[in-house]
Amino acid sequence: MAFSSYSMQILFGLMMFAMMLIFITRAEVSAKRIKEIFDEEVDIVNFTDEKIDVKGNIEFRDVDFAYGTEEHNVLNNISFKIKSGETVGLIGSTGSGKTSLINLIPRLYDTTKGSVLIDGVDVREFNLSNLRSQISVVTQKPTIFSGSIGTNIMQGNNKATYDEFEESSELAAATEFISSYDDLYNHEIQQNGSNLSGGQKQRLSLARAFIRKPKILILDDSTSAVDAKSEDFILKSITSLSKRMTTLVISQKVSTIKDMDKIIVLDNKGRLSGFGTHEELLKSSEVYYEIALSQVGNGGGANE
């Protein structure tokens, strides 16, 4: 019995030692990956500390973009101009490079070739924090933090007044569900907004963008989860704010963008298929006409 007991203890110790060796091997691989990240040189750097007030004019000048140095271009020879205060739609097939294009404006990436200019100044000449403080981006999958509704909206502007809270919520059509809570803006939000619906998350994210009062607002298919009535109200709100800011709206639906000042159309190779109004593009862009035709009866309407 003593021999058996000692044998089991020795065997258990050997098993624990073997498990430790496995964990050490895994930890070594993880440590190397972490070290690679820390050793990576940041290629997007500030060239100036000067603060520039943005008006909202945007120009893409012969822009090519690829992820990495040896990859195929996601965007090819993109050129267009957007005037301050214009509301511009962006449409194209899945994988055409719509999100990549808008990511170049706040300089999340640098162009492979060509230039992105704001008010005639290359974005690479802006101070990064200064540039991004004047741009709001609302993604399709909004990031919601645990805390209250108010603290989530305050992520856009931590010095906002209560009137600004109400105004931004109204513009984002969020007042409807916020007012249903007894504690209003103090209502507790769970991690990742698990106690909110998809549409409520998007409206909360929009309110956070509006309270920032940006000079450039970018909506990346950020009304896809809201109902048609709320989407129409939000688009009217954006139109009413058009004098304050330039707005780019990525959408899969022609009905969402057909009344905007201009529409950018990308083909499935990341090239500019058309840039103009809804009526102009139906005649000049085969890609846009096909998208509109495919949505007839579903809110698109080639002849609307």
KELUMTOR-124794 format. One record per residue (C-alpha): residue number from 1; residue in one letter; x, y, z. Coordinates in nm, 3 decimals, padded with zeros to 5 digits. Layout:
BEGIN
{nr: NUM | rest: A | x: X | y: Y | z: Z}
...
END
This chain:
BEGIN
{nr: 1 | rest: M | x: 00.000 | y: 00.000 | z: 00.000}
{nr: 2 | rest: A | x: 00.286 | y: 00.240 | z: 00.084}
{nr: 3 | rest: F | x: 00.461 | y: 00.154 | z: -00.245}
{nr: 4 | rest: S | x: 00.137 | y: 00.210 | z: -00.440}
{nr: 5 | rest: S | x: 00.077 | y: 00.545 | z: -00.264}
{nr: 6 | rest: Y | x: 00.430 | y: 00.670 | z: -00.334}
{nr: 7 | rest: S | x: 00.408 | y: 00.553 | z: -00.696}
{nr: 8 | rest: M | x: 00.086 | y: 00.748 | z: -00.750}
{nr: 9 | rest: Q | x: 00.239 | y: 01.061 | z: -00.599}
{nr: 10 | rest: I | x: 00.547 | y: 01.031 | z: -00.823}
{nr: 11 | rest: L | x: 00.327 | y: 00.964 | z: -01.129}
{nr: 12 | rest: F | x: 00.106 | y: 01.264 | z: -01.047}
{nr: 13 | rest: G | x: 00.416 | y: 01.482 | z: -01.014}
{nr: 14 | rest: L | x: 00.546 | y: 01.365 | z: -01.354}
{nr: 15 | rest: M | x: 00.207 | y: 01.439 | z: -01.513}
{nr: 16 | rest: M | x: 00.207 | y: 01.790 | z: -01.366}
{nr: 17 | rest: F | x: 00.561 | y: 01.843 | z: -01.497}
{nr: 18 | rest: A | x: 00.454 | y: 01.730 | z: -01.846}
{nr: 19 | rest: M | x: 00.156 | y: 01.971 | z: -01.835}
{nr: 20 | rest: M | x: 00.388 | y: 02.255 | z: -01.731}
{nr: 21 | rest: L | x: 00.613 | y: 02.183 | z: -02.030}
{nr: 22 | rest: I | x: 00.311 | y: 02.209 | z: -02.262}
{nr: 23 | rest: F | x: 00.205 | y: 02.542 | z: -02.107}
{nr: 24 | rest: I | x: 00.562 | y: 02.676 | z: -02.128}
{nr: 25 | rest: T | x: 00.581 | y: 02.586 | z: -02.497}
{nr: 26 | rest: R | x: 00.250 | y: 02.760 | z: -02.568}
{nr: 27 | rest: A | x: 00.355 | y: 03.063 | z: -02.363}
{nr: 28 | rest: E | x: 00.680 | y: 03.089 | z: -02.559}
{nr: 29 | rest: V | x: 00.491 | y: 03.106 | z: -02.890}
{nr: 30 | rest: S | x: 00.248 | y: 03.366 | z: -02.748}
{nr: 31 | rest: A | x: 00.537 | y: 03.573 | z: -02.609}
{nr: 32 | rest: K | x: 00.703 | y: 03.577 | z: -02.953}
{nr: 33 | rest: R | x: 00.380 | y: 03.704 | z: -03.113}
{nr: 34 | rest: I | x: 00.341 | y: 03.977 | z: -02.850}
{nr: 35 | rest: K | x: 00.706 | y: 04.078 | z: -02.901}
{nr: 36 | rest: E | x: 00.647 | y: 04.101 | z: -03.278}
{nr: 37 | rest: I | x: 00.363 | y: 04.348 | z: -03.215}
{nr: 38 | rest: F | x: 00.574 | y: 04.561 | z: -02.981}
{nr: 39 | rest: D | x: 00.866 | y: 04.557 | z: -03.226}
{nr: 40 | rest: E | x: 00.645 | y: 04.660 | z: -03.521}
{nr: 41 | rest: E | x: 00.720 | y: 05.012 | z: -03.638}
{nr: 42 | rest: V | x: 00.419 | y: 05.246 | z: -03.661}
{nr: 43 | rest: D | x: 00.394 | y: 05.367 | z: -04.020}
{nr: 44 | rest: I | x: 00.121 | y: 05.625 | z: -03.953}
{nr: 45 | rest: V | x: 00.295 | y: 05.908 | z: -03.771}
{nr: 46 | rest: N | x: 00.232 | y: 06.275 | z: -03.705}
{nr: 47 | rest: F | x: 00.426 | y: 06.523 | z: -03.913}
{nr: 48 | rest: T | x: 00.296 | y: 06.828 | z: -03.729}
{nr: 49 | rest: D | x: 00.134 | y: 06.940 | z: -03.406}
{nr: 50 | rest: E | x: -00.051 | y: 07.224 | z: -03.578}
{nr: 51 | rest: K | x: -00.427 | y: 07.225 | z: -03.528}
{nr: 52 | rest: I | x: -00.637 | y: 07.293 | z: -03.837}
{nr: 53 | rest: D | x: -01.012 | y: 07.360 | z: -03.839}
{nr: 54 | rest: V | x: -01.174 | y: 07.141 | z: -04.103}
{nr: 55 | rest: K | x: -01.448 | y: 07.279 | z: -04.329}
{nr: 56 | rest: G | x: -01.536 | y: 06.946 | z: -04.490}
{nr: 57 | rest: N | x: -01.415 | y: 06.956 | z: -04.852}
{nr: 58 | rest: I | x: -01.288 | y: 06.610 | z: -04.950}
{nr: 59 | rest: E | x: -01.086 | y: 06.512 | z: -05.255}
{nr: 60 | rest: F | x: -00.950 | y: 06.175 | z: -05.366}
{nr: 61 | rest: R | x: -00.673 | y: 06.226 | z: -05.620}
{nr: 62 | rest: D | x: -00.562 | y: 05.916 | z: -05.819}
{nr: 63 | rest: V | x: -00.586 | y: 05.694 | z: -05.510}
{nr: 64 | rest: D | x: -00.471 | y: 05.331 | z: -05.508}
{nr: 65 | rest: F | x: -00.483 | y: 05.125 | z: -05.189}
{nr: 66 | rest: A | x: -00.372 | y: 04.776 | z: -05.091}
{nr: 67 | rest: Y | x: -00.340 | y: 04.595 | z: -04.758}
{nr: 68 | rest: G | x: 00.031 | y: 04.515 | z: -04.733}
{nr: 69 | rest: T | x: 00.302 | y: 04.572 | z: -04.990}
{nr: 70 | rest: E | x: 00.257 | y: 04.264 | z: -05.207}
{nr: 71 | rest: E | x: -00.123 | y: 04.242 | z: -05.215}
{nr: 72 | rest: H | x: -00.355 | y: 04.327 | z: -05.502}
{nr: 73 | rest: N | x: -00.507 | y: 04.674 | z: -05.491}
{nr: 74 | rest: V | x: -00.840 | y: 04.705 | z: -05.312}
{nr: 75 | rest: L | x: -00.894 | y: 05.049 | z: -05.468}
{nr: 76 | rest: N | x: -00.772 | y: 05.151 | z: -05.813}
{nr: 77 | rest: N | x: -00.727 | y: 05.504 | z: -05.947}
{nr: 78 | rest: I | x: -01.007 | y: 05.666 | z: -05.745}
{nr: 79 | rest: S | x: -01.063 | y: 06.039 | z: -05.807}
{nr: 80 | rest: F | x: -01.356 | y: 06.260 | z: -05.703}
{nr: 81 | rest: K | x: -01.434 | y: 06.583 | z: -05.517}
{nr: 82 | rest: I | x: -01.694 | y: 06.644 | z: -05.246}
{nr: 83 | rest: K | x: -01.785 | y: 06.997 | z: -05.141}
{nr: 84 | rest: S | x: -01.834 | y: 07.101 | z: -04.781}
{nr: 85 | rest: G | x: -02.193 | y: 07.042 | z: -04.666}
{nr: 86 | rest: E | x: -02.277 | y: 06.784 | z: -04.932}
{nr: 87 | rest: T | x: -02.446 | y: 06.455 | z: -04.850}
{nr: 88 | rest: V | x: -02.290 | y: 06.178 | z: -05.057}
{nr: 89 | rest: G | x: -02.392 | y: 05.813 | z: -05.090}
{nr: 90 | rest: L | x: -02.150 | y: 05.527 | z: -05.151}
{nr: 91 | rest: I | x: -02.267 | y: 05.203 | z: -05.308}
{nr: 92 | rest: G | x: -02.113 | y: 04.894 | z: -05.466}
{nr: 93 | rest: S | x: -02.112 | y: 04.518 | z: -05.449}
{nr: 94 | rest: T | x: -01.975 | y: 04.328 | z: -05.149}
{nr: 95 | rest: G | x: -01.594 | y: 04.346 | z: -05.149}
{nr: 96 | rest: S | x: -01.577 | y: 04.648 | z: -05.379}
{nr: 97 | rest: G | x: -01.375 | y: 04.850 | z: -05.124}
{nr: 98 | rest: K | x: -01.637 | y: 05.084 | z: -04.977}
{nr: 99 | rest: T | x: -01.519 | y: 05.054 | z: -04.615}
{nr: 100 | rest: S | x: -01.154 | y: 05.070 | z: -04.723}
{nr: 101 | rest: L | x: -01.228 | y: 05.396 | z: -04.904}
{nr: 102 | rest: I | x: -01.386 | y: 05.569 | z: -04.606}
{nr: 103 | rest: N | x: -01.108 | y: 05.443 | z: -04.375}
{nr: 104 | rest: L | x: -00.861 | y: 05.656 | z: -04.571}
{nr: 105 | rest: I | x: -01.037 | y: 05.981 | z: -04.470}
{nr: 106 | rest: P | x: -00.960 | y: 05.968 | z: -04.094}
{nr: 107 | rest: R | x: -00.625 | y: 05.815 | z: -04.194}
{nr: 108 | rest: L | x: -00.673 | y: 05.474 | z: -04.041}
{nr: 109 | rest: Y | x: -00.455 | y: 05.368 | z: -04.334}
{nr: 110 | rest: D | x: -00.232 | y: 05.556 | z: -04.576}
{nr: 111 | rest: T | x: -00.283 | y: 05.536 | z: -04.951}
{nr: 112 | rest: T | x: -00.055 | y: 05.313 | z: -05.157}
{nr: 113 | rest: K | x: -00.057 | y: 05.575 | z: -05.431}
{nr: 114 | rest: G | x: -00.219 | y: 05.915 | z: -05.474}
{nr: 115 | rest: S | x: -00.355 | y: 06.152 | z: -05.208}
{nr: 116 | rest: V | x: -00.660 | y: 06.209 | z: -04.991}
{nr: 117 | rest: L | x: -00.710 | y: 06.580 | z: -04.929}
{nr: 118 | rest: I | x: -00.934 | y: 06.765 | z: -04.685}
{nr: 119 | rest: D | x: -00.977 | y: 07.135 | z: -04.763}
{nr: 120 | rest: G | x: -00.690 | y: 07.102 | z: -05.010}
{nr: 121 | rest: V | x: -00.450 | y: 06.966 | z: -04.745}
{nr: 122 | rest: D | x: -00.317 | y: 06.608 | z: -04.761}
{nr: 123 | rest: V | x: -00.444 | y: 06.414 | z: -04.459}
{nr: 124 | rest: R | x: -00.084 | y: 06.305 | z: -04.393}
{nr: 125 | rest: E | x: -00.007 | y: 06.667 | z: -04.307}
{nr: 126 | rest: F | x: -00.272 | y: 06.683 | z: -04.033}
{nr: 127 | rest: N | x: -00.214 | y: 06.613 | z: -03.667}
{nr: 128 | rest: L | x: -00.385 | y: 06.275 | z: -03.621}
{nr: 129 | rest: S | x: -00.578 | y: 06.357 | z: -03.303}
{nr: 130 | rest: N | x: -00.682 | y: 06.693 | z: -03.448}
{nr: 131 | rest: L | x: -00.804 | y: 06.533 | z: -03.771}
{nr: 132 | rest: R | x: -00.996 | y: 06.251 | z: -03.604}
{nr: 133 | rest: S | x: -01.155 | y: 06.482 | z: -03.345}
{nr: 134 | rest: Q | x: -01.343 | y: 06.647 | z: -03.634}
{nr: 135 | rest: I | x: -01.464 | y: 06.324 | z: -03.794}
{nr: 136 | rest: S | x: -01.732 | y: 06.084 | z: -03.668}
{nr: 137 | rest: V | x: -01.754 | y: 05.729 | z: -03.802}
{nr: 138 | rest: V | x: -02.056 | y: 05.508 | z: -03.728}
{nr: 139 | rest: T | x: -02.001 | y: 05.143 | z: -03.820}
{nr: 140 | rest: Q | x: -02.256 | y: 04.877 | z: -03.911}
{nr: 141 | rest: K | x: -02.177 | y: 04.690 | z: -03.587}
{nr: 142 | rest: P | x: -02.171 | y: 04.964 | z: -03.323}
{nr: 143 | rest: T | x: -01.951 | y: 04.936 | z: -03.016}
{nr: 144 | rest: I | x: -02.160 | y: 04.970 | z: -02.700}
{nr: 145 | rest: F | x: -01.996 | y: 04.989 | z: -02.358}
{nr: 146 | rest: S | x: -02.129 | y: 04.872 | z: -02.024}
{nr: 147 | rest: G | x: -02.257 | y: 05.166 | z: -01.822}
{nr: 148 | rest: S | x: -02.549 | y: 05.402 | z: -01.874}
{nr: 149 | rest: I | x: -02.704 | y: 05.534 | z: -02.194}
{nr: 150 | rest: G | x: -02.564 | y: 05.876 | z: -02.102}
{nr: 151 | rest: T | x: -02.206 | y: 05.753 | z: -02.061}
{nr: 152 | rest: N | x: -02.225 | y: 05.580 | z: -02.398}
{nr: 153 | rest: I | x: -02.340 | y: 05.899 | z: -02.571}
{nr: 154 | rest: M | x: -02.076 | y: 06.100 | z: -02.381}
{nr: 155 | rest: Q | x: -01.805 | y: 05.901 | z: -02.560}
{nr: 156 | rest: G | x: -01.867 | y: 06.147 | z: -02.844}
{nr: 157 | rest: N | x: -01.838 | y: 06.459 | z: -02.629}
{nr: 158 | rest: N | x: -01.771 | y: 06.439 | z: -02.255}
{nr: 159 | rest: K | x: -01.850 | y: 06.808 | z: -02.210}
{nr: 160 | rest: A | x: -02.197 | y: 06.794 | z: -02.362}
{nr: 161 | rest: T | x: -02.492 | y: 06.962 | z: -02.191}
{nr: 162 | rest: Y | x: -02.827 | y: 06.796 | z: -02.121}
{nr: 163 | rest: D | x: -02.985 | y: 06.993 | z: -02.408}
{nr: 164 | rest: E | x: -02.722 | y: 06.851 | z: -02.643}
{nr: 165 | rest: F | x: -02.804 | y: 06.501 | z: -02.517}
{nr: 166 | rest: E | x: -03.170 | y: 06.555 | z: -02.604}
{nr: 167 | rest: E | x: -03.089 | y: 06.710 | z: -02.942}
{nr: 168 | rest: S | x: -02.854 | y: 06.431 | z: -03.053}
{nr: 169 | rest: S | x: -03.098 | y: 06.162 | z: -02.931}
{nr: 170 | rest: E | x: -03.382 | y: 06.326 | z: -03.121}
{nr: 171 | rest: L | x: -03.176 | y: 06.349 | z: -03.443}
{nr: 172 | rest: A | x: -03.082 | y: 05.981 | z: -03.414}
{nr: 173 | rest: A | x: -03.445 | y: 05.875 | z: -03.348}
{nr: 174 | rest: A | x: -03.327 | y: 05.736 | z: -03.014}
{nr: 175 | rest: T | x: -03.560 | y: 05.943 | z: -02.794}
{nr: 176 | rest: E | x: -03.841 | y: 05.695 | z: -02.860}
{nr: 177 | rest: F | x: -03.677 | y: 05.405 | z: -02.674}
{nr: 178 | rest: I | x: -03.481 | y: 05.620 | z: -02.422}
{nr: 179 | rest: S | x: -03.803 | y: 05.787 | z: -02.300}
{nr: 180 | rest: S | x: -03.955 | y: 05.443 | z: -02.234}
{nr: 181 | rest: Y | x: -03.713 | y: 05.400 | z: -01.941}
{nr: 182 | rest: D | x: -03.801 | y: 05.562 | z: -01.608}
{nr: 183 | rest: D | x: -03.437 | y: 05.662 | z: -01.550}
{nr: 184 | rest: L | x: -03.388 | y: 05.791 | z: -01.908}
{nr: 185 | rest: Y | x: -03.015 | y: 05.854 | z: -01.974}
{nr: 186 | rest: N | x: -02.920 | y: 05.683 | z: -01.647}
{nr: 187 | rest: H | x: -03.060 | y: 05.351 | z: -01.766}
{nr: 188 | rest: E | x: -02.797 | y: 05.079 | z: -01.727}
{nr: 189 | rest: I | x: -02.654 | y: 04.915 | z: -02.039}
{nr: 190 | rest: Q | x: -02.502 | y: 04.569 | z: -02.011}
{nr: 191 | rest: Q | x: -02.174 | y: 04.457 | z: -02.168}
{nr: 192 | rest: N | x: -02.185 | y: 04.494 | z: -02.550}
{nr: 193 | rest: G | x: -02.539 | y: 04.631 | z: -02.520}
{nr: 194 | rest: S | x: -02.685 | y: 04.282 | z: -02.472}
{nr: 195 | rest: N | x: -03.008 | y: 04.430 | z: -02.332}
{nr: 196 | rest: L | x: -03.062 | y: 04.644 | z: -02.646}
{nr: 197 | rest: S | x: -03.188 | y: 04.542 | z: -02.988}
{nr: 198 | rest: G | x: -02.974 | y: 04.586 | z: -03.300}
{nr: 199 | rest: G | x: -03.168 | y: 04.896 | z: -03.406}
{nr: 200 | rest: Q | x: -03.138 | y: 05.053 | z: -03.060}
{nr: 201 | rest: K | x: -02.762 | y: 04.999 | z: -03.064}
{nr: 202 | rest: Q | x: -02.733 | y: 05.170 | z: -03.401}
{nr: 203 | rest: R | x: -02.945 | y: 05.467 | z: -03.291}
{nr: 204 | rest: L | x: -02.740 | y: 05.502 | z: -02.972}
{nr: 205 | rest: S | x: -02.422 | y: 05.497 | z: -03.180}
{nr: 206 | rest: L | x: -02.568 | y: 05.762 | z: -03.412}
{nr: 207 | rest: A | x: -02.656 | y: 05.983 | z: -03.113}
{nr: 208 | rest: R | x: -02.293 | y: 05.950 | z: -02.999}
{nr: 209 | rest: A | x: -02.179 | y: 06.068 | z: -03.344}
{nr: 210 | rest: F | x: -02.424 | y: 06.360 | z: -03.360}
{nr: 211 | rest: I | x: -02.333 | y: 06.494 | z: -03.015}
{nr: 212 | rest: R | x: -01.974 | y: 06.527 | z: -03.135}
{nr: 213 | rest: K | x: -02.090 | y: 06.783 | z: -03.397}
{nr: 214 | rest: P | x: -01.830 | y: 06.667 | z: -03.649}
{nr: 215 | rest: K | x: -01.729 | y: 06.847 | z: -03.966}
{nr: 216 | rest: I | x: -01.730 | y: 06.511 | z: -04.149}
{nr: 217 | rest: L | x: -01.979 | y: 06.233 | z: -04.067}
{nr: 218 | rest: I | x: -01.930 | y: 05.883 | z: -04.209}
{nr: 219 | rest: L | x: -02.207 | y: 05.622 | z: -04.180}
{nr: 220 | rest: D | x: -02.098 | y: 05.272 | z: -04.278}
{nr: 221 | rest: D | x: -02.433 | y: 05.101 | z: -04.342}
{nr: 222 | rest: S | x: -02.526 | y: 05.215 | z: -03.992}
{nr: 223 | rest: T | x: -02.905 | y: 05.221 | z: -04.043}
{nr: 224 | rest: S | x: -02.932 | y: 04.861 | z: -04.165}
{nr: 225 | rest: A | x: -03.097 | y: 04.738 | z: -03.842}
{nr: 226 | rest: V | x: -03.346 | y: 05.023 | z: -03.792}
{nr: 227 | rest: D | x: -03.698 | y: 05.021 | z: -03.934}
{nr: 228 | rest: A | x: -03.784 | y: 05.213 | z: -04.250}
{nr: 229 | rest: K | x: -03.962 | y: 05.493 | z: -04.059}
{nr: 230 | rest: S | x: -03.665 | y: 05.555 | z: -03.828}
{nr: 231 | rest: E | x: -03.420 | y: 05.538 | z: -04.120}
{nr: 232 | rest: D | x: -03.620 | y: 05.800 | z: -04.310}
{nr: 233 | rest: F | x: -03.624 | y: 06.025 | z: -04.001}
{nr: 234 | rest: I | x: -03.246 | y: 05.986 | z: -03.953}
{nr: 235 | rest: L | x: -03.177 | y: 06.070 | z: -04.318}
{nr: 236 | rest: K | x: -03.395 | y: 06.382 | z: -04.288}
{nr: 237 | rest: S | x: -03.199 | y: 06.476 | z: -03.974}
{nr: 238 | rest: I | x: -02.874 | y: 06.443 | z: -04.168}
{nr: 239 | rest: T | x: -03.015 | y: 06.663 | z: -04.444}
{nr: 240 | rest: S | x: -03.113 | y: 06.928 | z: -04.189}
{nr: 241 | rest: L | x: -02.756 | y: 06.920 | z: -04.052}
{nr: 242 | rest: S | x: -02.593 | y: 06.933 | z: -04.396}
{nr: 243 | rest: K | x: -02.486 | y: 07.296 | z: -04.355}
{nr: 244 | rest: R | x: -02.281 | y: 07.197 | z: -04.050}
{nr: 245 | rest: M | x: -02.105 | y: 06.892 | z: -04.192}
{nr: 246 | rest: T | x: -02.014 | y: 06.681 | z: -04.493}
{nr: 247 | rest: T | x: -02.177 | y: 06.338 | z: -04.481}
{nr: 248 | rest: L | x: -02.083 | y: 06.009 | z: -04.650}
{nr: 249 | rest: V | x: -02.336 | y: 05.727 | z: -04.629}
{nr: 250 | rest: I | x: -02.247 | y: 05.370 | z: -04.727}
{nr: 251 | rest: S | x: -02.557 | y: 05.172 | z: -04.811}
{nr: 252 | rest: Q | x: -02.662 | y: 04.857 | z: -04.995}
{nr: 253 | rest: K | x: -03.000 | y: 05.010 | z: -05.079}
{nr: 254 | rest: V | x: -03.053 | y: 05.257 | z: -05.363}
{nr: 255 | rest: S | x: -03.362 | y: 05.394 | z: -05.187}
{nr: 256 | rest: T | x: -03.143 | y: 05.516 | z: -04.899}
{nr: 257 | rest: I | x: -02.907 | y: 05.725 | z: -05.113}
{nr: 258 | rest: K | x: -03.099 | y: 05.815 | z: -05.429}
{nr: 259 | rest: D | x: -03.199 | y: 06.163 | z: -05.305}
{nr: 260 | rest: M | x: -02.848 | y: 06.263 | z: -05.193}
{nr: 261 | rest: D | x: -02.642 | y: 06.536 | z: -05.358}
{nr: 262 | rest: K | x: -02.401 | y: 06.290 | z: -05.519}
{nr: 263 | rest: I | x: -02.348 | y: 05.913 | z: -05.527}
{nr: 264 | rest: I | x: -02.015 | y: 05.729 | z: -05.557}
{nr: 265 | rest: V | x: -02.037 | y: 05.389 | z: -05.730}
{nr: 266 | rest: L | x: -01.760 | y: 05.128 | z: -05.704}
{nr: 267 | rest: D | x: -01.737 | y: 04.818 | z: -05.920}
{nr: 268 | rest: N | x: -01.623 | y: 04.478 | z: -05.791}
{nr: 269 | rest: K | x: -01.259 | y: 04.558 | z: -05.877}
{nr: 270 | rest: G | x: -01.243 | y: 04.869 | z: -05.660}
{nr: 271 | rest: R | x: -01.267 | y: 05.115 | z: -05.948}
{nr: 272 | rest: L | x: -01.489 | y: 05.420 | z: -05.975}
{nr: 273 | rest: S | x: -01.786 | y: 05.321 | z: -06.190}
{nr: 274 | rest: G | x: -01.970 | y: 05.652 | z: -06.154}
{nr: 275 | rest: F | x: -02.000 | y: 05.976 | z: -05.958}
{nr: 276 | rest: G | x: -02.310 | y: 06.190 | z: -05.988}
{nr: 277 | rest: T | x: -02.680 | y: 06.212 | z: -05.906}
{nr: 278 | rest: H | x: -02.926 | y: 05.921 | z: -05.910}
{nr: 279 | rest: E | x: -03.068 | y: 06.022 | z: -06.249}
{nr: 280 | rest: E | x: -02.723 | y: 06.072 | z: -06.404}
{nr: 281 | rest: L | x: -02.592 | y: 05.739 | z: -06.282}
{nr: 282 | rest: L | x: -02.891 | y: 05.542 | z: -06.413}
{nr: 283 | rest: K | x: -02.780 | y: 05.656 | z: -06.759}
{nr: 284 | rest: S | x: -02.401 | y: 05.655 | z: -06.721}
{nr: 285 | rest: S | x: -02.315 | y: 05.372 | z: -06.477}
{nr: 286 | rest: E | x: -02.395 | y: 05.014 | z: -06.571}
{nr: 287 | rest: V | x: -02.307 | y: 04.895 | z: -06.219}
{nr: 288 | rest: Y | x: -02.548 | y: 05.142 | z: -06.056}
{nr: 289 | rest: Y | x: -02.827 | y: 05.062 | z: -06.303}
{nr: 290 | rest: E | x: -02.791 | y: 04.689 | z: -06.234}
{nr: 291 | rest: I | x: -02.804 | y: 04.744 | z: -05.857}
{nr: 292 | rest: A | x: -03.111 | y: 04.967 | z: -05.889}
{nr: 293 | rest: L | x: -03.280 | y: 04.721 | z: -06.126}
{nr: 294 | rest: S | x: -03.218 | y: 04.431 | z: -05.886}
{nr: 295 | rest: Q | x: -03.394 | y: 04.623 | z: -05.609}
{nr: 296 | rest: V | x: -03.711 | y: 04.708 | z: -05.800}
{nr: 297 | rest: G | x: -04.001 | y: 04.619 | z: -05.571}
{nr: 298 | rest: N | x: -03.767 | y: 04.612 | z: -05.270}
{nr: 299 | rest: G | x: -03.723 | y: 04.985 | z: -05.220}
{nr: 300 | rest: G | x: -03.466 | y: 05.041 | z: -05.496}
{nr: 301 | rest: G | x: -03.647 | y: 05.131 | z: -05.811}
{nr: 302 | rest: A | x: -03.451 | y: 05.201 | z: -06.129}
{nr: 303 | rest: N | x: -03.716 | y: 05.439 | z: -06.248}
{nr: 304 | rest: E | x: -03.804 | y: 05.610 | z: -05.919}
END
